Amino acid sequence: MKKSILLVGYKEHFIFNVIKSGLERDDILVETQLLSEKSEIDDSLPGLWLVILDKELLSITGLLPKLSENAVASDASLFLVGSDEDLELASGIISREVIAAKFEKPLNIRSISDALNRELLGTAVDDAVRILVIDDDSTMLHFIENLLSPAYSIYLANSGESALSFLGSNRVDLILLDVRMPNMDGFETITHIRKLKNLESTPVVFLTANDDLEAEAKCLSAGGADFIRKPFLPEVLQLRVRNIIELEKLRKSLSSEVDKKTRQVTEQKKQIEELVVEIVQTLSGAIDAKDRYTNGHSLRVAHYSMEIARRYGYSVEEQQSVFIAGLLHDVGKIGISDAILNKPDKLTDEEYAIIMTHPTIGAEILKNVKSIPNFAIGAHWHHERYDGKGYPDGLKGNEIPEIARIIGVADAYDTMASTRSYRSYLPQDRIKKEIIEGRGKQFSPEFADIMLQMIEEDTEYDMHEK
């Protein structure tokens, strides 16, 4: 017979009902008593009390001392639930000898359930494994129940249909399933079980009277973790069940550890990526600082490039790669003289030739970052033109790497939308006209179209150097 607990509170509020339904879901029988100033707890009620502390209960003078006296007289064990402040106050009033455990809000109902089961069953919670036995033979059902119930919580179903109904709202750790049953046999039953939420990997052990190898193979092929032939020795069933349960615990433990390590690696990767972005932003800021006319240029190009990539269908990870490549597209300017970069007058042919070397210098600087080749690609070819008249290599059309074509249109846009020594930033209509005229000539058509769409949406002309 299942043991029960007494749930005690001042009134039936939300937490009271949540705890009650949660314990009942974990197969604990719950009786309830609501307290008042004249309350006396019946001595015949369960000796394990779960007391929900709240401000109202604690505010009634004499109620908690009376509860303590009743618990001592009834030889009851009290599990207290409440805030840290409520628990501290109650601990100073209720006799320490009757307090078995305390649970601080916010609550984990499962931890309360496990603690109650340990007290009720006198076993470790890890031993309170739930096993569902499915067999149309009632003698076999009760034989297995008597054999395993001292160590496990056993549930019985005499058909596949009744088992599925039970599993629809109950959790189990292991299923013992007879193969030969009327209407729905074991193989059909396991097929339906695997479709139920959270039962995709629950171990199923087939019970079969067949002793041929074909039956063995069919059981394993159907997704059975093991099979046991009838008739079986009691010791065999006990050992098989224990071994499968221990293996399942090990699997869950390993899975939990893998998940933990994966989260740690993911977090470390995220931290490294954030550090890389910060370093690259610092570097791009230093590059822009060399040229007093391009303050913030690299960062704006990076943002425009990432938005183009997003609209073109790049994944979040790919967009981040484009962003960093955009930040570093002008890294080669480190190798260009400040006097040339900041010359207020028109550059000579020789000086312009030097400026045109910055993509090659950038590619040389970034070529050793082999794990992220896009860094070098963006820096190397962002000044190539779709018609083949760009530099440094005169690549044409789709010969130009896609990321370089994205950065190329973003770079040209920001150059036009930024102030230079010889002019202010261009009006939006003028920039739009330049991109339309450069579509298919300077710019890759698909990325020019996306840039034009972004301009159309920028009704306040926010996309320019501030």
Secondary structure, DSSP 4 states (H G I P E B T S, - for coil): ---EEEEEESS--HHHHHHHHHHHHTT-EEEEEE--TT----TTS-SEEEEE--HHHHHSTTHHHHHHHHHHHHT-EEEEEE-HHHHHHHHTTS-GGGEEEEEESSP-HHHHHHHHHHHHHSS-GGG--EEEEE-S-HHHHHHHHHHHTTTSEEEEESSHHHHHHHHTT---SEEEEES--SSS-HHHHHHHHTTSTT-SS--EEEEE---SHHHHHHHHHTT-SEEEESS--HHHHHHHHHHHHHHHHHHHHHHHHHHHHHHHHHHHHHHHHHHHHHHHHHHHHHHHHHSTT-TTHHHHHHHHHHHHHHHHT--HHHHHHHHHHHHTTTGGGGGS-HHHHT-SSPPPHHHHHHHTTHHHHHHHHHTT-TT-THHHHHHHHTT--TTS--SSS---GGGS-HHHHHHHHHHHHHHHTS-BTTB-PPPHHHHHHHHHHHBTTTB-HHHHHHHHHHHHH-TT--SS--
